[in-house]
């Protein structure tokens, strides 16, 4: 990590406006094109800017890429409105200790059930309507339920009506046996 910091400071100290330094960087960039830090703080020349401007279709994007970032300016009044009040950490800790917020656990006796219990056995549940479910019902010997599911499937998928009619007929034959 220390070497990276040294390299960063070295690259920041270099004045690229000096012709001899600029030539060395140009040679190094050609020799090591994968070393992106050589291009890091390089400012495009006017000639490069002109070439890019000729090829650019959108002036806004061109300006944005040349400036590399937006500068947001605030008046002093706006800055005062936006300013976040600074709180001393020790004051914040003292305030927390004074209030002592506590999360209490519910006791078993405190749990109150307001809703009446519902007997789920008395409720009518709609069975899932799928061919696989109907086949499972057939294997379990629940022919009446399988017949209901096949009838619902024939209504749900009219394009397979003939197929389900054949299955319904087979189930009815098993019921009559």
N, C-alpha and C positions, 0 to 999 in steps of 0.2 A: 504494500500500500504506500509505503514511503517513496518508492521509486516512481509511482504514478503521480504523487504530489510534486516531486521534483521535476518530472517531465512537464506537468501542467504549468508550473511556474516558469520553466525554461521557455515554453512556447509562448507564454504571455509576455515575457521580457523582450522577445525578439521584435525588432523594428523592421517590418517587411517593406518599408518605403526605401530602405537603402538598397541600391542596385546589386551589390555583391551578395547580400543576404537573399534577395529575391531570386537571383540566379541559382544559388545553392538550393533553395526550396524547389525551384522549378525542376532542377536536375533530379533531386530526391523524389519528387512527385512522379516523374516519368519512370524512375527506377523502381519505386515502391508504390504503385497505384493503390494497393490495398490498405496502405497506412493512412487512414482517414484523418489522423491528427495533424498531418501536414497541411491539410486544407481547413483546419479548424477555425481559426480567427482571421482568415484571409478575406479581405474586402475586394469585391469585384471592381475591376478597372472600368473607366468610362467606355473604353472600346467594347468590353464584354457586356456592359449595360446596354449599349446601343444595339449590339447583335441580338440580345435577348428581347429588347423592345420591338425590334422588327419582326421577330417570330411570334410575339405574344398576341393572342386574340383578345384577351380581356385585360384592360388597363388596370382595373382594380386589383386583380390577382398579381399583376406585374408589380404594382406599387407595394403590395403586401409582401411579396417575396424579396424585393429589394430592401425594404425597411426591416424585414425579418420579425417584426412584432409591432403591435399597436402601442401608441403612447396615449395614456389616459390622463387628461389634465383635470384637476379639480380646483375650484376656487377655495379660499380658506374657509368660507362659510360652510360649503359642502363638506369639507374635510372635518370640520368641527361636529357637524351633524352625524357623520359616519363614525366618528371616533368611538372606540369601545372603551368603556370605563375599566380602568386597571384595578384589580383587586389583589391585595397582598395575600400571599399564600398562607401566612400565619393567621391573618384575620379570617380567612375562609375556614381554616381548620378550627379556630376558636368558635366560630359561628356554628359549625357542624356539631362540635362537642356540647355547646349550650343547648341546642335543640334535641340532641340525642334521638334521632329517628329510630324507631324499633319496628321490626316486622315480627308480629306475633303469630304463633301457630294456632290453627283452629283445633279446639278440643273436640273429641268425638261426641260429647253431649251437646255441643253448640250447633252441630249440623242439623239444619231444618229442611225437610223435604215438603215443599208446599204443593206440589203436583200430586194428584191421586195416582195410585198405581193402576196400570192398564193391564188387563189380562190379554196377553198377546195370542193365546190359544184361541180366543173367541173372535179375533179379527180375521177378516178374509184377506189373504195375501194373493196377489197376482203372481202366478208362476212365470218364470222367465220363458220367453217364447223363442226357442231355438230347436233346431232339428236334433242336436246332440242331447239336449235335455229330454226330448221325447224318446229317443233311443234308450237313454238310461232308464226312463220309466218303464219301457217295454221289457228291459232285462230284469227289472225288479218285479215285474208282473202287475204293475199298476196300469192296466190297459185303458180304463176309463179316463184317467188323467192324460195319458199319452194321446188318446183320441181327441181330447179337448185341445191339446197343444198343436196337433196336426191341423185341426180345423182353424185355429188362430193363424197358423203359418200359411195356410192356403189363402186366407183373407189378406194377410200382410204382404205376401208375394204372389200376385195374380199370374205372373209369368210362369210360375211353377205349379199352377193349379192342377194340371194333369198328374204330375208327379205325386203331389200330396193326396190327390183323390185316390190314387192307387194304394198309397200307404194307409189311408183311412179305411179303405176296403179290406186290406189285410188285417188291420187291428180289429175291425168289426167281426171278421171271421173267427179270430182268436177269442173274442168275447162270447160268441155264440157257441163255441165248442164246449 
